[in-house]
């Protein structure tokens, strides 16, 4: 469960890159970093070893808290999952609920609570940078290799401009030590050397990021290498969002 919790947090983090204030993607990143809250839709596909796993759902972010409701499909089976990442007393905790956990929980308990900050620190992950939009986008200014305008498009019913960005992950890692630790942690966990990646960014008429699509190498079962393709569509910014911990009576801590 703890490994799943770390994966879910990583999926909530957008990835774009930029290099100078005159770059339209950079400008969009800077405007997006100022938001107080957001709602989103996401789609993740992990393919490798002849198998494909998909995850679709919706989420929201407010300050240092994130919520996510997804449905994962693998080998013909669909499993729903709700997750909430919340800061409590200076530490981050993840609450997760799914029918897949039901047989492992005591009667009356539907949520599992997992403390993440200590485990994440050992892995080199800083959760404050993952859930804070401004800190999340900070490293992304440092890795841009090139940007290409691909044309106009429609995202969530709104006009947007589509850009392709080639991003040097190691360049960003060298520029920002905290980000470098996160990249190193991912490389240790997967055994992969992360280099350049191509990301697609859609910028709305308001000058903010409206959609991001990225593909990165990953490792699936039994060490087989694969590819994870993630698309995050931001539906609204600076809207009322309330994310709270589940009732204590429904929560169990392993």
N, C-alpha and C positions, 0 to 999 in steps of 0.2 A: 504493500500500500504506500509506503514512503517513497519508493521509486516512482510509482504512478503520480504521486502528489508533485514531485519535482518536475516530471514531464509536463503535467498540466500547467504549472506556472510558466514553464518555458514557452508553451503554446500561446500564452496570453501576451507575450512580449512581441510587439511589432518590430520589423527589421527593414530599414531603408538606409540609404547612405547619401552623403553630400560633401561638398568640398569648399564652396565659397558662397558668400551671401548672395551673389548675383545668379547663382544656379537656381532654377525654379524648384527643384526638389529640396534644396537646402532651405529656401524660403518657406516651403510648405512644412518642412520638419520643424522649423523654429515657431511657426504659427501654431502648429499642433501641440508643441511642448507646453504651451500656455493653458491648455484646457484643464478644467477642474473635474470634469466627468465625461464619460462617453458610453455609448451602447454600440454593440458590434455583432456581426455575424461571421462565422468562421467555417472553413472546410479544410480538412487535413487528409491527405492520402499518403500512406506509407507502402511502398512496393519493394519487394525483394524476395529472392528465392522462389519465385513463381507464385507468391501469395500477395494479396492486396488487402490492406486494412484502411477503412475510412472512418473519419470522425467529423460529424457536422453538429452545429449548435449555435447558440447565442450567448452573449456575455455582456457584462457591464463593469465599469471601473469608476470609482469615486475616491479621490484622495489616495490613501494607501491601501484600499481594499478592492478586491476583484471577485466577481462571481461568474460562474460558467455553468451552462446546462447543455450537455452534449449527448449524442447517440453514437456509439461505436459499433461498427459492423465488421465482423471477421468470420470467415469460414461459414457463412450463411446465418450467423447468429447476430442479433442486434441487442446491445446492452445500453440502457440509459444511465447517465451519471450526472449528479449535481455536485458542484464544488464551490467553496467559498474560501478565499484567502484573506485573512484579517489580521491586523496588527493588534496585539493585546499585551499591554504592559511592556512595550518596547521590543517584543518578540513576535515573529510571524507564526501563525498557526493555519493549518488547512483543515476544513471540515468537508467530508465527502459522504455522499449518500447514493446507494445504488442497490437494486435487487440482487446484484451479484454478491453483496456483502451479507445478505439477510441471514444465511445459515450460520454465520460466524458471530452474530451479535446476540447479546442477552435480550430477553423479552422486553418490549417497550422501547428499545434503543434502535434508532434508524440512522444516526449520524456517527461517523468515526472522526475523532479529533487527533491530528498529528502535529506535533511541534516541529517546525522546520528550521528555525534560525541556526541552531547549533549544528545540525547535520549539514545544512547548506554552507556554513562557514568552513567546515572541514573539507567540503568539496570545492571551496573557492568561489561560492556563489553569494552575492550580496543582494538580498531580497529587496532592500530599500531601493536599489537601482532598477529592479525588475518591475516594480509596481508603480513607481513614480515616472510619469510620462516624460518630464524634462530630463531626468537622469538617464532614462532608457534611451532617449534620442541623442544624448550628448556624444557617446562614442561613435555614433553613426556619421557624424560630420567628417571623421578622420579617415575613412576607408575608401572614398570614392576613387575609382580609376577612370571611369567614363560615364557619360549620360547621353542618351539618345531620345529625342522626341519622336514618338511613334504615331501620334495623331489624336483625334478626338474620339471619345467613347461615352457610354452611358453606364453609370454605376449607381445601383439602387434607385433607379429612376431619375437620376440627376446627371447633367453633363459634366464631363471630366476630361482632363488631358492625360494621355498615357505616356509614361516614360520608361525606358529600360536603363538600369544602372548596373554597372559592373563594380563589385565591391571587393576590396582586398581586406579580408578579415584580419590577417596578420598585421597589416599596416595600422588598422584601428587598435589592435591589441597592443602594439608597441607605443602608440600615442597615449593610451589611457590605461594605466596599471590595473585598475579594478576590472576593466573589460578584459584585459589580458588574462587575469585569473580565471574568469568565466570561460574563455576560449580554451585555456589549458585544462580546465575541469572536463569540458566536453570531449577534448581529445583523449584524455586519460580514460574516460568512460567508454569511448567508442573504438579507441585504437586508430583513429583516423587523423590525418594531418589536414587541417582546414586551411584552404588558400583563398582563391577568388571564387566568387559566386555571382550569378546574375539574378537581379531582383527587378520586379515590375512594380511601378508606383503610379497610381492614378491621383491626380490633384484636382480638387473640385473648384468651382467658381469662387468659393470663399477663400481660396488660397491654402486650404488645409488638405492633408492626406486623407483620401477617401477610401483607397483600397491598396493593399500590398500583397504581392504574390512572390514567394521565394521557394527555391528548391535547394536542399542541402543533403549531403551524403549522411547516411546513418547506418546502424547495425541492427538487424532484426534477429530473430531467434537463431540460436546455435552459431552466432558470429557471422552469419551471412550478411554481406553488405547490400544496402538498398538505397532508396531515395525517398526523402520526405518532402512533399510539396504542400505548402501552407498558403491559404488565401484568407486574409482578414479584411472584411468590409466594415468600415465605420459608418454606422447609420445616423448617429446624431452626436453632437458635442454640447457640453455645458447644459445638460438637461437634468432634471431631478432624478437622482439615483440613490437608493437606500440599501445598503448591504450590512446585515447584522448577523451575529452568531446565532445558530439554532438554539431553541430552548434547552437549557442544561439537562432537563429530565430526559431528553431524547438523545443525548450524546454519550458516547463511550470513548475512553482513551486507552488504547492497547498497552 
